[in-house]
Amino acid sequence: MMRYKNLPHIRFGMLSMLMMLSVYANAAPIIVEGAVPTDADKQVILSKLRSVYGPNQVVDKIQVKPVAAPADWTQSVTEFVTPNLKKVTQGRLAVHGTQVELSGKVLNPNDLQATKDGLQASAHAPYQINSNLTVSQNEQKIVDDALKKRIVEFKSGSAILTTEGQKVLDEMVIALNKVQGKNVKITGYTDSSGDAQKNLRLSQERAEAVKSYLVEKKITPERLMTQGLGAQNPVADNATLDGRRKNRRIEFEVL
């Protein structure tokens, strides 16, 4: 059985894999447990998981036992493990023999059909797919509405919040209290000016500063994950002053 904490619970035929996944500060470990017929089967599955989630993000609890498996079962299982699964939260992927079921939520409506289609494309006869994915918009909308496309401001070149930045976060506290029980990823970005490595460090420091401020306002620290991506994923043109201002931002993602 493969299970995720707050993310897809994957269960494969003889193997049930529960993936515990937080895709925040690069991703939390995936715990894989269950029984497979041979050590070779186990290694093939672990290798695929590590290739998708990272070599240090898979906790192996698979047991090797004399269990029966359909022909080419291990190969089929690995084909179901794709990067698309990382888009699914609060979900479960179960493979019982030749029956495959995927349930859970995706944050982006555009990912809904793409994830379903990706799983369907990875299946071949006699495997049958049943997808029950939904879009998780309500919690994210609460957070987005609190930010109102504003910039969480910092003093120039530092991770010190300005008074205006604190005011935005005070409103974010109210929003986060409305989505109790949900974890939130805080991502810091910079513009492309200056040294890329310094920008990466600054973006992480700013994300951590936002977390610290929210924790001071009684938001549970375990709910908040941080990452800094420097100048990656710009939302505006770095060639203009206004574009650079927009790219120096903090994003909040409900997980």
Secondary structure as a PSIPRED ss2 file (coil, helix, strand):
# PSIPRED VFORMAT (PSIPRED V4.0)

   1 M C   1.000  0.000  0.000
   2 M E   0.000  0.000  1.000
   3 R E   0.000  0.000  1.000
   4 Y C   1.000  0.000  0.000
   5 K C   1.000  0.000  0.000
   6 N C   1.000  0.000  0.000
   7 L C   1.000  0.000  0.000
   8 P C   1.000  0.000  0.000
   9 H E   0.000  0.000  1.000
  10 I E   0.000  0.000  1.000
  11 R E   0.000  0.000  1.000
  12 F E   0.000  0.000  1.000
  13 G C   1.000  0.000  0.000
  14 M C   1.000  0.000  0.000
  15 L E   0.000  0.000  1.000
  16 S E   0.000  0.000  1.000
  17 M E   0.000  0.000  1.000
  18 L E   0.000  0.000  1.000
  19 M C   1.000  0.000  0.000
  20 M C   1.000  0.000  0.000
  21 L C   1.000  0.000  0.000
  22 S C   1.000  0.000  0.000
  23 V C   1.000  0.000  0.000
  24 Y C   1.000  0.000  0.000
  25 A C   1.000  0.000  0.000
  26 N C   1.000  0.000  0.000
  27 A C   1.000  0.000  0.000
  28 A C   1.000  0.000  0.000
  29 P C   1.000  0.000  0.000
  30 I E   0.000  0.000  1.000
  31 I E   0.000  0.000  1.000
  32 V E   0.000  0.000  1.000
  33 E E   0.000  0.000  1.000
  34 G E   0.000  0.000  1.000
  35 A E   0.000  0.000  1.000
  36 V E   0.000  0.000  1.000
  37 P C   1.000  0.000  0.000
  38 T C   1.000  0.000  0.000
  39 D H   0.000  1.000  0.000
  40 A H   0.000  1.000  0.000
  41 D H   0.000  1.000  0.000
  42 K H   0.000  1.000  0.000
  43 Q H   0.000  1.000  0.000
  44 V H   0.000  1.000  0.000
  45 I H   0.000  1.000  0.000
  46 L H   0.000  1.000  0.000
  47 S H   0.000  1.000  0.000
  48 K H   0.000  1.000  0.000
  49 L H   0.000  1.000  0.000
  50 R H   0.000  1.000  0.000
  51 S H   0.000  1.000  0.000
  52 V H   0.000  1.000  0.000
  53 Y H   0.000  1.000  0.000
  54 G C   1.000  0.000  0.000
  55 P C   1.000  0.000  0.000
  56 N C   1.000  0.000  0.000
  57 Q C   1.000  0.000  0.000
  58 V E   0.000  0.000  1.000
  59 V E   0.000  0.000  1.000
  60 D E   0.000  0.000  1.000
  61 K E   0.000  0.000  1.000
  62 I E   0.000  0.000  1.000
  63 Q E   0.000  0.000  1.000
  64 V E   0.000  0.000  1.000
  65 K C   1.000  0.000  0.000
  66 P C   1.000  0.000  0.000
  67 V C   1.000  0.000  0.000
  68 A C   1.000  0.000  0.000
  69 A C   1.000  0.000  0.000
  70 P C   1.000  0.000  0.000
  71 A C   1.000  0.000  0.000
  72 D C   1.000  0.000  0.000
  73 W H   0.000  1.000  0.000
  74 T H   0.000  1.000  0.000
  75 Q H   0.000  1.000  0.000
  76 S H   0.000  1.000  0.000
  77 V H   0.000  1.000  0.000
  78 T H   0.000  1.000  0.000
  79 E H   0.000  1.000  0.000
  80 F H   0.000  1.000  0.000
  81 V C   1.000  0.000  0.000
  82 T C   1.000  0.000  0.000
  83 P H   0.000  1.000  0.000
  84 N H   0.000  1.000  0.000
  85 L H   0.000  1.000  0.000
  86 K H   0.000  1.000  0.000
  87 K H   0.000  1.000  0.000
  88 V E   0.000  0.000  1.000
  89 T E   0.000  0.000  1.000
  90 Q E   0.000  0.000  1.000
  91 G E   0.000  0.000  1.000
  92 R E   0.000  0.000  1.000
  93 L E   0.000  0.000  1.000
  94 A E   0.000  0.000  1.000
  95 V E   0.000  0.000  1.000
  96 H E   0.000  0.000  1.000
  97 G C   1.000  0.000  0.000
  98 T C   1.000  0.000  0.000
  99 Q E   0.000  0.000  1.000
 100 V E   0.000  0.000  1.000
 101 E E   0.000  0.000  1.000
 102 L E   0.000  0.000  1.000
 103 S E   0.000  0.000  1.000
 104 G E   0.000  0.000  1.000
 105 K E   0.000  0.000  1.000
 106 V E   0.000  0.000  1.000
 107 L C   1.000  0.000  0.000
 108 N C   1.000  0.000  0.000
 109 P H   0.000  1.000  0.000
 110 N H   0.000  1.000  0.000
 111 D H   0.000  1.000  0.000
 112 L H   0.000  1.000  0.000
 113 Q H   0.000  1.000  0.000
 114 A H   0.000  1.000  0.000
 115 T H   0.000  1.000  0.000
 116 K H   0.000  1.000  0.000
 117 D H   0.000  1.000  0.000
 118 G H   0.000  1.000  0.000
 119 L H   0.000  1.000  0.000
 120 Q H   0.000  1.000  0.000
 121 A H   0.000  1.000  0.000
 122 S H   0.000  1.000  0.000
 123 A C   1.000  0.000  0.000
 124 H C   1.000  0.000  0.000
 125 A C   1.000  0.000  0.000
 126 P C   1.000  0.000  0.000
 127 Y C   1.000  0.000  0.000
 128 Q E   0.000  0.000  1.000
 129 I E   0.000  0.000  1.000
 130 N E   0.000  0.000  1.000
 131 S E   0.000  0.000  1.000
 132 N E   0.000  0.000  1.000
 133 L E   0.000  0.000  1.000
 134 T E   0.000  0.000  1.000
 135 V E   0.000  0.000  1.000
 136 S C   1.000  0.000  0.000
 137 Q C   1.000  0.000  0.000
 138 N H   0.000  1.000  0.000
 139 E H   0.000  1.000  0.000
 140 Q H   0.000  1.000  0.000
 141 K H   0.000  1.000  0.000
 142 I H   0.000  1.000  0.000
 143 V H   0.000  1.000  0.000
 144 D H   0.000  1.000  0.000
 145 D H   0.000  1.000  0.000
 146 A H   0.000  1.000  0.000
 147 L H   0.000  1.000  0.000
 148 K C   1.000  0.000  0.000
 149 K C   1.000  0.000  0.000
 150 R C   1.000  0.000  0.000
 151 I C   1.000  0.000  0.000
 152 V C   1.000  0.000  0.000
 153 E C   1.000  0.000  0.000
 154 F E   0.000  0.000  1.000
 155 K C   1.000  0.000  0.000
 156 S C   1.000  0.000  0.000
 157 G C   1.000  0.000  0.000
 158 S C   1.000  0.000  0.000
 159 A C   1.000  0.000  0.000
 160 I C   1.000  0.000  0.000
 161 L E   0.000  0.000  1.000
 162 T C   1.000  0.000  0.000
 163 T H   0.000  1.000  0.000
 164 E H   0.000  1.000  0.000
 165 G H   0.000  1.000  0.000
 166 Q H   0.000  1.000  0.000
 167 K H   0.000  1.000  0.000
 168 V H   0.000  1.000  0.000
 169 L H   0.000  1.000  0.000
 170 D H   0.000  1.000  0.000
 171 E H   0.000  1.000  0.000
 172 M H   0.000  1.000  0.000
 173 V H   0.000  1.000  0.000
 174 I H   0.000  1.000  0.000
 175 A H   0.000  1.000  0.000
 176 L H   0.000  1.000  0.000
 177 N H   0.000  1.000  0.000
 178 K H   0.000  1.000  0.000
 179 V C   1.000  0.000  0.000
 180 Q C   1.000  0.000  0.000
 181 G C   1.000  0.000  0.000
 182 K C   1.000  0.000  0.000
 183 N C   1.000  0.000  0.000
 184 V E   0.000  0.000  1.000
 185 K E   0.000  0.000  1.000
 186 I E   0.000  0.000  1.000
 187 T E   0.000  0.000  1.000
 188 G E   0.000  0.000  1.000
 189 Y C   1.000  0.000  0.000
 190 T C   1.000  0.000  0.000
 191 D C   1.000  0.000  0.000
 192 S C   1.000  0.000  0.000
 193 S C   1.000  0.000  0.000
 194 G C   1.000  0.000  0.000
 195 D C   1.000  0.000  0.000
 196 A H   0.000  1.000  0.000
 197 Q H   0.000  1.000  0.000
 198 K H   0.000  1.000  0.000
 199 N H   0.000  1.000  0.000
 200 L H   0.000  1.000  0.000
 201 R H   0.000  1.000  0.000
 202 L H   0.000  1.000  0.000
 203 S H   0.000  1.000  0.000
 204 Q H   0.000  1.000  0.000
 205 E H   0.000  1.000  0.000
 206 R H   0.000  1.000  0.000
 207 A H   0.000  1.000  0.000
 208 E H   0.000  1.000  0.000
 209 A H   0.000  1.000  0.000
 210 V H   0.000  1.000  0.000
 211 K H   0.000  1.000  0.000
 212 S H   0.000  1.000  0.000
 213 Y H   0.000  1.000  0.000
 214 L H   0.000  1.000  0.000
 215 V H   0.000  1.000  0.000
 216 E H   0.000  1.000  0.000
 217 K C   1.000  0.000  0.000
 218 K C   1.000  0.000  0.000
 219 I C   1.000  0.000  0.000
 220 T C   1.000  0.000  0.000
 221 P H   0.000  1.000  0.000
 222 E H   0.000  1.000  0.000
 223 R H   0.000  1.000  0.000
 224 L E   0.000  0.000  1.000
 225 M E   0.000  0.000  1.000
 226 T E   0.000  0.000  1.000
 227 Q E   0.000  0.000  1.000
 228 G E   0.000  0.000  1.000
 229 L C   1.000  0.000  0.000
 230 G C   1.000  0.000  0.000
 231 A C   1.000  0.000  0.000
 232 Q C   1.000  0.000  0.000
 233 N C   1.000  0.000  0.000
 234 P C   1.000  0.000  0.000
 235 V C   1.000  0.000  0.000
 236 A C   1.000  0.000  0.000
 237 D C   1.000  0.000  0.000
 238 N C   1.000  0.000  0.000
 239 A C   1.000  0.000  0.000
 240 T C   1.000  0.000  0.000
 241 L H   0.000  1.000  0.000
 242 D H   0.000  1.000  0.000
 243 G H   0.000  1.000  0.000
 244 R H   0.000  1.000  0.000
 245 R H   0.000  1.000  0.000
 246 K H   0.000  1.000  0.000
 247 N H   0.000  1.000  0.000
 248 R C   1.000  0.000  0.000
 249 R C   1.000  0.000  0.000
 250 I E   0.000  0.000  1.000
 251 E E   0.000  0.000  1.000
 252 F E   0.000  0.000  1.000
 253 E E   0.000  0.000  1.000
 254 V E   0.000  0.000  1.000
 255 L C   1.000  0.000  0.000
